Amino acid sequence: MVDKKYKDFDAAITEADKKPIKFKMAGSEYELLSQLPARVVLTQMRFMDESGGMATNSLPEWLESLVGKENLQNMLDDGATWNQLDELLQWLLNEYGIGGDDDEVEMEVAEEGSDDPKE
């Protein structure tokens, strides 16, 4: 008899696990979880304004939640460019199945003005 008041969410996650997401940037290889961590979505929600956009100054912390603090710091220390980080972001969003228009994040950042890291 199965206890209907008990659900093992860890077992469900394990069954759904795919291979980790692997990539190389600025000479180093990285491995991320196959499923999007909840902290990424919760961090994004904290930074979103009424229109659903994020301010440029919140992007570093959100990227950190996506790839991990140590990973992001290593990428920056290894000389990753803004274009590489932008391409990584788009690729990861697609890998996690939440990618939208490829220009969407880039345009939102560009609209911020002088804080734009690409200028």
C-alpha positions, 0 to 999 in steps of 0.5 A: 500500500502506498502512503498517499500523504508522502511524496519523495521529490528527490526520487522524482528528480533523480528519475528526471535527471539528464546528463549534466550541462557541460561547456568550455569558456575562456580555457576552462571547462564547467559542468552545471546541473541538468535541471534549472536550480530554483534559486535562479528563478527566485533570484530573477523574480526578485530583480524583475520590475513591473514590465518583467525586465531586469536592471543591468546592475542585477545581471551579475548576481543573476548570472552568479545564481545561474552558473555559481559564484565560483564559476562566474568568478573563474570565468571573469578571472580567465578573461571571459568577454561580455560577448561570451557571457551573453552567448553562454546565457542564451545557450543555457536558457535554451538548454534549460528549456526556457529560452525565448527570443535570442535578442530579448536579454541583450536588448533589455540590457542595452536599454539601460544606457550608460551602465551597459557593459557592452559600451 
